[in-house]
Amino acid sequence: MFNLPFGFMGIGVQELLIIGVIAVLLFGTRLPSIARSFGQSVVEFKKGMREIEEDVKSDVQDETKNSNDTK
């Protein structure tokens, strides 16, 4: 039928519409605030992951610098 980017997950247009209708029925007017909260959570998670990556990189650089100084 339609070849959307969701094809690799086996989810078609009809399934997405059904999921959307169920979400509207369950959450109604709270759906925008729930989506906003979820988006903020994803942003915070990515920010935390970025900070962890930076910490690990700086620790590795410090270790490399210290090991080069001792040689």
PDB file with one MODEL, atoms N, CA, C and O in Angstrom:
MODEL        1
ATOM      1  N   MET A   1       0.842  -1.173   0.000  1.00  0.00           N
ATOM      2  CA  MET A   1       0.000   0.000   0.000  1.00  0.00           C
ATOM      3  C   MET A   1       0.888   1.238   0.000  1.00  0.00           C
ATOM      4  O   MET A   1       1.359   1.637  -1.065  1.00  0.00           O
ATOM      5  N   PHE A   2       1.132   1.850   1.125  1.00  0.00           N
ATOM      6  CA  PHE A   2       2.010   3.005   1.238  1.00  0.00           C
ATOM      7  C   PHE A   2       3.351   2.524   1.739  1.00  0.00           C
ATOM      8  O   PHE A   2       3.420   1.602   2.551  1.00  0.00           O
ATOM      9  N   ASN A   3       4.412   3.138   1.265  1.00  0.00           N
ATOM     10  CA  ASN A   3       5.741   2.729   1.689  1.00  0.00           C
ATOM     11  C   ASN A   3       6.344   3.841   2.550  1.00  0.00           C
ATOM     12  O   ASN A   3       7.146   4.636   2.059  1.00  0.00           O
ATOM     13  N   LEU A   4       5.969   3.901   3.812  1.00  0.00           N
ATOM     14  CA  LEU A   4       6.453   4.913   4.734  1.00  0.00           C
ATOM     15  C   LEU A   4       7.752   4.466   5.384  1.00  0.00           C
ATOM     16  O   LEU A   4       8.111   3.293   5.283  1.00  0.00           O
ATOM     17  N   PRO A   5       8.462   5.361   6.043  1.00  0.00           N
ATOM     18  CA  PRO A   5       9.696   4.964   6.714  1.00  0.00           C
ATOM     19  C   PRO A   5       9.485   3.957   7.832  1.00  0.00           C
ATOM     20  O   PRO A   5      10.456   3.387   8.329  1.00  0.00           O
ATOM     21  N   PHE A   6       8.256   3.723   8.236  1.00  0.00           N
ATOM     22  CA  PHE A   6       7.971   2.764   9.298  1.00  0.00           C
ATOM     23  C   PHE A   6       7.919   1.336   8.776  1.00  0.00           C
ATOM     24  O   PHE A   6       7.656   0.408   9.541  1.00  0.00           O
ATOM     25  N   GLY A   7       8.165   1.149   7.496  1.00  0.00           N
ATOM     26  CA  GLY A   7       8.066  -0.159   6.884  1.00  0.00           C
ATOM     27  C   GLY A   7       8.993  -1.186   7.497  1.00  0.00           C
ATOM     28  O   GLY A   7       8.667  -2.372   7.527  1.00  0.00           O
ATOM     29  N   PHE A   8      10.145  -0.751   7.987  1.00  0.00           N
ATOM     30  CA  PHE A   8      11.087  -1.699   8.573  1.00  0.00           C
ATOM     31  C   PHE A   8      10.585  -2.259   9.892  1.00  0.00           C
ATOM     32  O   PHE A   8      11.058  -3.307  10.330  1.00  0.00           O
ATOM     33  N   MET A   9       9.654  -1.598  10.526  1.00  0.00           N
ATOM     34  CA  MET A   9       9.110  -2.087  11.787  1.00  0.00           C
ATOM     35  C   MET A   9       7.833  -2.891  11.570  1.00  0.00           C
ATOM     36  O   MET A   9       7.284  -3.444  12.523  1.00  0.00           O
ATOM     37  N   GLY A  10       7.364  -2.962  10.353  1.00  0.00           N
ATOM     38  CA  GLY A  10       6.148  -3.700  10.077  1.00  0.00           C
ATOM     39  C   GLY A  10       4.889  -2.949  10.470  1.00  0.00           C
ATOM     40  O   GLY A  10       3.825  -3.554  10.595  1.00  0.00           O
ATOM     41  N   ILE A  11       4.992  -1.639  10.669  1.00  0.00           N
ATOM     42  CA  ILE A  11       3.831  -0.834  11.039  1.00  0.00           C
ATOM     43  C   ILE A  11       3.365  -0.086   9.795  1.00  0.00           C
ATOM     44  O   ILE A  11       4.133   0.648   9.174  1.00  0.00           O
ATOM     45  N   GLY A  12       2.120  -0.278   9.446  1.00  0.00           N
ATOM     46  CA  GLY A  12       1.563   0.389   8.283  1.00  0.00           C
ATOM     47  C   GLY A  12       0.730   1.594   8.675  1.00  0.00           C
ATOM     48  O   GLY A  12       0.635   1.960   9.846  1.00  0.00           O
ATOM     49  N   VAL A  13       0.132   2.198   7.662  1.00  0.00           N
ATOM     50  CA  VAL A  13      -0.689   3.387   7.877  1.00  0.00           C
ATOM     51  C   VAL A  13      -1.897   3.054   8.744  1.00  0.00           C
ATOM     52  O   VAL A  13      -2.248   3.818   9.643  1.00  0.00           O
ATOM     53  N   GLN A  14      -2.525   1.935   8.483  1.00  0.00           N
ATOM     54  CA  GLN A  14      -3.717   1.562   9.246  1.00  0.00           C
ATOM     55  C   GLN A  14      -3.382   1.357  10.721  1.00  0.00           C
ATOM     56  O   GLN A  14      -4.133   1.783  11.599  1.00  0.00           O
ATOM     57  N   GLU A  15      -2.261   0.707  10.988  1.00  0.00           N
ATOM     58  CA  GLU A  15      -1.874   0.484  12.386  1.00  0.00           C
ATOM     59  C   GLU A  15      -1.586   1.804  13.096  1.00  0.00           C
ATOM     60  O   GLU A  15      -1.953   1.985  14.257  1.00  0.00           O
ATOM     61  N   LEU A  16      -0.923   2.730  12.387  1.00  0.00           N
ATOM     62  CA  LEU A  16      -0.647   4.041  12.984  1.00  0.00           C
ATOM     63  C   LEU A  16      -1.938   4.795  13.289  1.00  0.00           C
ATOM     64  O   LEU A  16      -2.048   5.448  14.327  1.00  0.00           O
ATOM     65  N   LEU A  17      -2.907   4.706  12.391  1.00  0.00           N
ATOM     66  CA  LEU A  17      -4.194   5.364  12.641  1.00  0.00           C
ATOM     67  C   LEU A  17      -4.903   4.757  13.841  1.00  0.00           C
ATOM     68  O   LEU A  17      -5.481   5.483  14.650  1.00  0.00           O
ATOM     69  N   ILE A  18      -4.867   3.459  13.964  1.00  0.00           N
ATOM     70  CA  ILE A  18      -5.500   2.794  15.106  1.00  0.00           C
ATOM     71  C   ILE A  18      -4.812   3.203  16.406  1.00  0.00           C
ATOM     72  O   ILE A  18      -5.481   3.497  17.397  1.00  0.00           O
ATOM     73  N   ILE A  19      -3.480   3.223  16.403  1.00  0.00           N
ATOM     74  CA  ILE A  19      -2.738   3.644  17.594  1.00  0.00           C
ATOM     75  C   ILE A  19      -3.076   5.089  17.943  1.00  0.00           C
ATOM     76  O   ILE A  19      -3.241   5.420  19.117  1.00  0.00           O
ATOM     77  N   GLY A  20      -3.181   5.952  16.931  1.00  0.00           N
ATOM     78  CA  GLY A  20      -3.529   7.359  17.163  1.00  0.00           C
ATOM     79  C   GLY A  20      -4.913   7.519  17.759  1.00  0.00           C
ATOM     80  O   GLY A  20      -5.108   8.313  18.680  1.00  0.00           O
ATOM     81  N   VAL A  21      -5.873   6.773  17.243  1.00  0.00           N
ATOM     82  CA  VAL A  21      -7.245   6.849  17.766  1.00  0.00           C
ATOM     83  C   VAL A  21      -7.292   6.361  19.206  1.00  0.00           C
ATOM     84  O   VAL A  21      -7.949   6.973  20.048  1.00  0.00           O
ATOM     85  N   ILE A  22      -6.607   5.276  19.492  1.00  0.00           N
ATOM     86  CA  ILE A  22      -6.572   4.753  20.864  1.00  0.00           C
ATOM     87  C   ILE A  22      -5.926   5.773  21.805  1.00  0.00           C
ATOM     88  O   ILE A  22      -6.405   5.983  22.919  1.00  0.00           O
ATOM     89  N   ALA A  23      -4.838   6.405  21.353  1.00  0.00           N
ATOM     90  CA  ALA A  23      -4.173   7.408  22.189  1.00  0.00           C
ATOM     91  C   ALA A  23      -5.104   8.578  22.486  1.00  0.00           C
ATOM     92  O   ALA A  23      -5.151   9.067  23.614  1.00  0.00           O
ATOM     93  N   VAL A  24      -5.839   9.022  21.480  1.00  0.00           N
ATOM     94  CA  VAL A  24      -6.776  10.139  21.691  1.00  0.00           C
ATOM     95  C   VAL A  24      -7.892   9.730  22.642  1.00  0.00           C
ATOM     96  O   VAL A  24      -8.293  10.514  23.503  1.00  0.00           O
ATOM     97  N   LEU A  25      -8.393   8.516  22.493  1.00  0.00           N
ATOM     98  CA  LEU A  25      -9.459   8.052  23.389  1.00  0.00           C
ATOM     99  C   LEU A  25      -8.973   7.915  24.828  1.00  0.00           C
ATOM    100  O   LEU A  25      -9.698   8.250  25.765  1.00  0.00           O
ATOM    101  N   LEU A  26      -7.756   7.427  25.004  1.00  0.00           N
ATOM    102  CA  LEU A  26      -7.233   7.224  26.358  1.00  0.00           C
ATOM    103  C   LEU A  26      -6.830   8.527  27.035  1.00  0.00           C
ATOM    104  O   LEU A  26      -7.125   8.739  28.211  1.00  0.00           O
ATOM    105  N   PHE A  27      -6.159   9.394  26.294  1.00  0.00           N
ATOM    106  CA  PHE A  27      -5.563  10.578  26.919  1.00  0.00           C
ATOM    107  C   PHE A  27      -6.304  11.865  26.616  1.00  0.00           C
ATOM    108  O   PHE A  27      -6.178  12.829  27.371  1.00  0.00           O
ATOM    109  N   GLY A  28      -7.063  11.915  25.551  1.00  0.00           N
ATOM    110  CA  GLY A  28      -7.884  13.082  25.228  1.00  0.00           C
ATOM    111  C   GLY A  28      -7.122  14.381  25.205  1.00  0.00           C
ATOM    112  O   GLY A  28      -6.158  14.539  24.456  1.00  0.00           O
ATOM    113  N   THR A  29      -7.562  15.316  26.033  1.00  0.00           N
ATOM    114  CA  THR A  29      -6.960  16.649  26.021  1.00  0.00           C
ATOM    115  C   THR A  29      -5.587  16.680  26.675  1.00  0.00           C
ATOM    116  O   THR A  29      -4.848  17.651  26.510  1.00  0.00           O
ATOM    117  N   ARG A  30      -5.236  15.640  27.410  1.00  0.00           N
ATOM    118  CA  ARG A  30      -3.921  15.607  28.052  1.00  0.00           C
ATOM    119  C   ARG A  30      -2.812  15.181  27.094  1.00  0.00           C
ATOM    120  O   ARG A  30      -1.634  15.266  27.442  1.00  0.00           O
ATOM    121  N   LEU A  31      -3.169  14.727  25.898  1.00  0.00           N
ATOM    122  CA  LEU A  31      -2.192  14.200  24.954  1.00  0.00           C
ATOM    123  C   LEU A  31      -1.086  15.208  24.612  1.00  0.00           C
ATOM    124  O   LEU A  31       0.081  14.815  24.601  1.00  0.00           O
ATOM    125  N   PRO A  32      -1.385  16.480  24.334  1.00  0.00           N
ATOM    126  CA  PRO A  32      -0.298  17.427  24.038  1.00  0.00           C
ATOM    127  C   PRO A  32       0.673  17.606  25.212  1.00  0.00           C
ATOM    128  O   PRO A  32       1.882  17.702  25.003  1.00  0.00           O
ATOM    129  N   SER A  33       0.157  17.652  26.426  1.00  0.00           N
ATOM    130  CA  SER A  33       1.049  17.823  27.575  1.00  0.00           C
ATOM    131  C   SER A  33       1.880  16.556  27.809  1.00  0.00           C
ATOM    132  O   SER A  33       3.036  16.641  28.222  1.00  0.00           O
ATOM    133  N   ILE A  34       1.302  15.401  27.551  1.00  0.00           N
ATOM    134  CA  ILE A  34       2.051  14.151  27.681  1.00  0.00           C
ATOM    135  C   ILE A  34       3.159  14.103  26.639  1.00  0.00           C
ATOM    136  O   ILE A  34       4.287  13.723  26.953  1.00  0.00           O
ATOM    137  N   ALA A  35       2.852  14.486  25.400  1.00  0.00           N
ATOM    138  CA  ALA A  35       3.859  14.497  24.339  1.00  0.00           C
ATOM    139  C   ALA A  35       4.971  15.495  24.657  1.00  0.00           C
ATOM    140  O   ALA A  35       6.144  15.214  24.413  1.00  0.00           O
ATOM    141  N   ARG A  36       4.611  16.650  25.195  1.00  0.00           N
ATOM    142  CA  ARG A  36       5.601  17.663  25.560  1.00  0.00           C
ATOM    143  C   ARG A  36       6.510  17.139  26.670  1.00  0.00           C
ATOM    144  O   ARG A  36       7.725  17.326  26.612  1.00  0.00           O
ATOM    145  N   SER A  37       5.939  16.492  27.667  1.00  0.00           N
ATOM    146  CA  SER A  37       6.726  15.928  28.761  1.00  0.00           C
ATOM    147  C   SER A  37       7.662  14.841  28.252  1.00  0.00           C
ATOM    148  O   SER A  37       8.817  14.759  28.672  1.00  0.00           O
ATOM    149  N   PHE A  38       7.162  14.012  27.352  1.00  0.00           N
ATOM    150  CA  PHE A  38       8.002  12.968  26.770  1.00  0.00           C
ATOM    151  C   PHE A  38       9.159  13.583  25.989  1.00  0.00           C
ATOM    152  O   PHE A  38      10.292  13.111  26.087  1.00  0.00           O
ATOM    153  N   GLY A  39       8.886  14.627  25.221  1.00  0.00           N
ATOM    154  CA  GLY A  39       9.936  15.309  24.461  1.00  0.00           C
ATOM    155  C   GLY A  39      10.989  15.912  25.367  1.00  0.00           C
ATOM    156  O   GLY A  39      12.182  15.821  25.077  1.00  0.00           O
ATOM    157  N   GLN A  40      10.564  16.527  26.460  1.00  0.00           N
ATOM    158  CA  GLN A  40      11.511  17.102  27.415  1.00  0.00           C
ATOM    159  C   GLN A  40      12.344  16.012  28.068  1.00  0.00           C
ATOM    160  O   GLN A  40      13.530  16.213  28.327  1.00  0.00           O
ATOM    161  N   SER A  41      11.744  14.868  28.336  1.00  0.00           N
ATOM    162  CA  SER A  41      12.481  13.750  28.923  1.00  0.00           C
ATOM    163  C   SER A  41      13.556  13.249  27.963  1.00  0.00           C
ATOM    164  O   SER A  41      14.675  12.952  28.381  1.00  0.00           O
ATOM    165  N   VAL A  42      13.220  13.156  26.686  1.00  0.00           N
ATOM    166  CA  VAL A  42      14.195  12.709  25.688  1.00  0.00           C
ATOM    167  C   VAL A  42      15.353  13.702  25.596  1.00  0.00           C
ATOM    168  O   VAL A  42      16.513  13.301  25.511  1.00  0.00           O
ATOM    169  N   VAL A  43      15.037  14.991  25.614  1.00  0.00           N
ATOM    170  CA  VAL A  43      16.082  16.020  25.553  1.00  0.00           C
ATOM    171  C   VAL A  43      16.999  15.917  26.770  1.00  0.00           C
ATOM    172  O   VAL A  43      18.220  15.984  26.623  1.00  0.00           O
ATOM    173  N   GLU A  44      16.440  15.756  27.957  1.00  0.00           N
ATOM    174  CA  GLU A  44      17.246  15.622  29.169  1.00  0.00           C
ATOM    175  C   GLU A  44      18.117  14.366  29.135  1.00  0.00           C
ATOM    176  O   GLU A  44      19.268  14.387  29.572  1.00  0.00           O
ATOM    177  N   PHE A  45      17.560  13.277  28.615  1.00  0.00           N
ATOM    178  CA  PHE A  45      18.320  12.032  28.511  1.00  0.00           C
ATOM    179  C   PHE A  45      19.509  12.216  27.574  1.00  0.00           C
ATOM    180  O   PHE A  45      20.623  11.799  27.891  1.00  0.00           O
ATOM    181  N   LYS A  46      19.273  12.840  26.422  1.00  0.00           N
ATOM    182  CA  LYS A  46      20.362  13.078  25.472  1.00  0.00           C
ATOM    183  C   LYS A  46      21.416  13.996  26.077  1.00  0.00           C
ATOM    184  O   LYS A  46      22.612  13.795  25.866  1.00  0.00           O
ATOM    185  N   LYS A  47      20.980  14.998  26.824  1.00  0.00           N
ATOM    186  CA  LYS A  47      21.910  15.919  27.473  1.00  0.00           C
ATOM    187  C   LYS A  47      22.772  15.163  28.483  1.00  0.00           C
ATOM    188  O   LYS A  47      23.982  15.380  28.550  1.00  0.00           O
ATOM    189  N   GLY A  48      22.167  14.295  29.255  1.00  0.00           N
ATOM    190  CA  GLY A  48      22.916  13.495  30.220  1.00  0.00           C
ATOM    191  C   GLY A  48      23.910  12.572  29.540  1.00  0.00           C
ATOM    192  O   GLY A  48      25.040  12.426  30.005  1.00  0.00           O
ATOM    193  N   MET A  49      23.501  11.949  28.447  1.00  0.00           N
ATOM    194  CA  MET A  49      24.399  11.067  27.702  1.00  0.00           C
ATOM    195  C   MET A  49      25.576  11.855  27.135  1.00  0.00           C
ATOM    196  O   MET A  49      26.709  11.374  27.156  1.00  0.00           O
ATOM    197  N   ARG A  50      25.319  13.051  26.635  1.00  0.00           N
ATOM    198  CA  ARG A  50      26.385  13.895  26.091  1.00  0.00           C
ATOM    199  C   ARG A  50      27.388  14.264  27.187  1.00  0.00           C
ATOM    200  O   ARG A  50      28.597  14.242  26.958  1.00  0.00           O
ATOM    201  N   GLU A  51      26.885  14.600  28.376  1.00  0.00           N
ATOM    202  CA  GLU A  51      27.768  14.933  29.488  1.00  0.00           C
ATOM    203  C   GLU A  51      28.623  13.737  29.896  1.00  0.00           C
ATOM    204  O   GLU A  51      29.808  13.892  30.193  1.00  0.00           O
ATOM    205  N   ILE A  52      28.033  12.558  29.911  1.00  0.00           N
ATOM    206  CA  ILE A  52      28.788  11.351  30.254  1.00  0.00           C
ATOM    207  C   ILE A  52      29.879  11.101  29.220  1.00  0.00           C
ATOM    208  O   ILE A  52      31.009  10.766  29.576  1.00  0.00           O
ATOM    209  N   GLU A  53      29.542  11.266  27.932  1.00  0.00           N
ATOM    210  CA  GLU A  53      30.534  11.075  26.875  1.00  0.00           C
ATOM    211  C   GLU A  53      31.691  12.057  27.041  1.00  0.00           C
ATOM    212  O   GLU A  53      32.854  11.681  26.897  1.00  0.00           O
ATOM    213  N   GLU A  54      31.371  13.316  27.344  1.00  0.00           N
ATOM    214  CA  GLU A  54      32.415  14.322  27.525  1.00  0.00           C
ATOM    215  C   GLU A  54      33.301  13.980  28.720  1.00  0.00           C
ATOM    216  O   GLU A  54      34.519  14.146  28.653  1.00  0.00           O
ATOM    217  N   ASP A  55      32.703  13.506  29.808  1.00  0.00           N
ATOM    218  CA  ASP A  55      33.479  13.119  30.984  1.00  0.00           C
ATOM    219  C   ASP A  55      34.420  11.965  30.669  1.00  0.00           C
ATOM    220  O   ASP A  55      35.584  11.976  31.072  1.00  0.00           O
ATOM    221  N   VAL A  56      33.917  10.979  29.952  1.00  0.00           N
ATOM    222  CA  VAL A  56      34.741   9.819  29.602  1.00  0.00           C
ATOM    223  C   VAL A  56      35.881  10.251  28.679  1.00  0.00           C
ATOM    224  O   VAL A  56      37.020   9.823  28.864  1.00  0.00           O
ATOM    225  N   LYS A  57      35.588  11.087  27.695  1.00  0.00           N
ATOM    226  CA  LYS A  57      36.627  11.547  26.773  1.00  0.00           C
ATOM    227  C   LYS A  57      37.701  12.338  27.508  1.00  0.00           C
ATOM    228  O   LYS A  57      38.891  12.163  27.249  1.00  0.00           O
ATOM    229  N   SER A  58      37.284  13.208  28.423  1.00  0.00           N
ATOM    230  CA  SER A  58      38.281  14.005  29.155  1.00  0.00           C
ATOM    231  C   SER A  58      39.110  13.119  30.072  1.00  0.00           C
ATOM    232  O   SER A  58      40.307  13.356  30.231  1.00  0.00           O
ATOM    233  N   ASP A  59      38.499  12.094  30.685  1.00  0.00           N
ATOM    234  CA  ASP A  59      39.255  11.167  31.526  1.00  0.00           C
ATOM    235  C   ASP A  59      40.265  10.376  30.703  1.00  0.00           C
ATOM    236  O   ASP A  59      41.393  10.155  31.144  1.00  0.00           O
ATOM    237  N   VAL A  60      39.864   9.951  29.515  1.00  0.00           N
ATOM    238  CA  VAL A  60      40.777   9.206  28.646  1.00  0.00           C
ATOM    239  C   VAL A  60      41.924  10.103  28.215  1.00  0.00           C
ATOM    240  O   VAL A  60      43.076   9.669  28.190  1.00  0.00           O
ATOM    241  N   GLN A  61      41.621  11.348  27.876  1.00  0.00           N
ATOM    242  CA  GLN A  61      42.679  12.284  27.483  1.00  0.00           C
ATOM    243  C   GLN A  61      43.626  12.545  28.640  1.00  0.00           C
ATOM    244  O   GLN A  61      44.838  12.616  28.441  1.00  0.00           O
ATOM    245  N   ASP A  62      43.088  12.689  29.857  1.00  0.00           N
ATOM    246  CA  ASP A  62      43.929  12.901  31.032  1.00  0.00           C
ATOM    247  C   ASP A  62      44.835  11.701  31.272  1.00  0.00           C
ATOM    248  O   ASP A  62      46.018  11.861  31.570  1.00  0.00           O
ATOM    249  N   GLU A  63      44.282  10.501  31.141  1.00  0.00           N
ATOM    250  CA  GLU A  63      45.069   9.288  31.337  1.00  0.00           C
ATOM    251  C   GLU A  63      46.171   9.175  30.278  1.00  0.00           C
ATOM    252  O   GLU A  63      47.298   8.781  30.579  1.00  0.00           O
ATOM    253  N   THR A  64      45.826   9.527  29.040  1.00  0.00           N
ATOM    254  CA  THR A  64      46.804   9.464  27.966  1.00  0.00           C
ATOM    255  C   THR A  64      47.916  10.479  28.210  1.00  0.00           C
ATOM    256  O   THR A  64      49.091  10.185  27.993  1.00  0.00           O
ATOM    257  N   LYS A  65      47.546  11.659  28.655  1.00  0.00           N
ATOM    258  CA  LYS A  65      48.526  12.705  28.942  1.00  0.00           C
ATOM    259  C   LYS A  65      49.421  12.274  30.114  1.00  0.00           C
ATOM    260  O   LYS A  65      50.639  12.448  30.059  1.00  0.00           O
ATOM    261  N   ASN A  66      48.823  11.716  31.169  1.00  0.00           N
ATOM    262  CA  ASN A  66      49.598  11.274  32.324  1.00  0.00           C
ATOM    263  C   ASN A  66      50.532  10.133  31.965  1.00  0.00           C
ATOM    264  O   ASN A  66      51.660  10.090  32.456  1.00  0.00           O
ATOM    265  N   SER A  67      50.094   9.209  31.124  1.00  0.00           N
ATOM    266  CA  SER A  67      50.948   8.082  30.756  1.00  0.00           C
ATOM    267  C   SER A  67      52.079   8.551  29.844  1.00  0.00           C
ATOM    268  O   SER A  67      53.169   7.979  29.889  1.00  0.00           O
ATOM    269  N   ASN A  68      51.851   9.582  29.013  1.00  0.00           N
ATOM    270  CA  ASN A  68      52.899  10.102  28.175  1.00  0.00           C
ATOM    271  C   ASN A  68      53.917  10.901  28.986  1.00  0.00           C
ATOM    272  O   ASN A  68      55.098  10.926  28.639  1.00  0.00           O
ATOM    273  N   ASP A  69      53.476  11.552  30.059  1.00  0.00           N
ATOM    274  CA  ASP A  69      54.363  12.334  30.918  1.00  0.00           C
ATOM    275  C   ASP A  69      55.309  11.427  31.708  1.00  0.00           C
ATOM    276  O   ASP A  69      56.447  11.813  31.975  1.00  0.00           O
ATOM    277  N   THR A  70      54.865  10.254  32.078  1.00  0.00           N
ATOM    278  CA  THR A  70      55.682   9.369  32.889  1.00  0.00           C
ATOM    279  C   THR A  70      56.720   8.609  32.074  1.00  0.00           C
ATOM    280  O   THR A  70      57.635   8.017  32.645  1.00  0.00           O
ATOM    281  N   LYS A  71      56.596   8.616  30.766  1.00  0.00           N
ATOM    282  CA  LYS A  71      57.552   7.886  29.919  1.00  0.00           C
ATOM    283  C   LYS A  71      58.806   8.646  29.676  1.00  0.00           C
ATOM    284  O   LYS A  71      59.699   8.159  28.983  1.00  0.00           O
TER     285      LYS A  71
ENDMDL
END
